[in-house]
C-alpha cells in the first residue's frame, strides 16, 4: 500500500472522493486494515473476493474459521469482515420509518400546523422531500420576523443536499392567524426558488400557516 501514490490509497480516496467512489475491493481493504502476511491489503481484498466467487453475499455467508484459513487473515481480521457484512445485512433489513407524503398545501398544513399555528413569533421551515414527495426532514431555518435579507439560501439547501432531497417546500406561520402572504413572503419565495434552480432542487411551494387555514406565497 505504501508503494501506491497517496491519493490512490483507499483511505485517502474515501476522504477526497466519498465512500460511493470506492470499489468493492477498496471498501473491503478498509475493513481489513492491513495486508499482514502475504502482501498488500488490496491483494488480500482480492483473495477474499476470489474465495467467494467475487460476491459479497458469498463472503458474508462464510464462517470466521473459513476466512481465517486464507493467507493473511487472522482472527481479528475475520471478525471485522463478518461484523461489517452483518451490519450491511441488518441495515438492508431495517424498515424505513413511515414518512408523510405531500400531495399539496393541505398536507403541508396538516403536518406543520400543530407545530406552528400557536406560536407567538414567526418560524420559517423547509420540508425536504424525496422523489416520491415524502418528507425526509423538517429543517428550522429562522425564528423571528421573516426578512428576505436575513434568510440565506444555503441554510435551506445545505441540509437538502446532505439529505439527497429532490425538492423542498417552504413553510412559515403568521402569528396573527391570517395566512395572507405579504410582499416580503413572496420576495423570500422568489429568492429561494432562484437559488434552488442553481443547485437543481425545486422549490414546490411556500405555505403560510394561519389559524385553521393556510395560503400559498408562491
Secondary structure, 3 states (H helix, E strand, C coil): CCCCCHHHCHHHHHHHHCHHHCCHHHHHHHHHCCCCCCCCHHHHHHHHHHHCCCCHHHHHCCCHHHHHCCCCCCHHHHHHHHHHHHHHHHHHHCCCCCCCECCCHHHHHHHHHHHHCCCCCCEEEEEEECCCCEEEEEEEEEECCCCHHHCCCHHHHHHHHHCCCCEEEEEEECCCCCCCCCHHHHHHHHHHHHHHHHHCCEEEEEEEECCCCEEECC
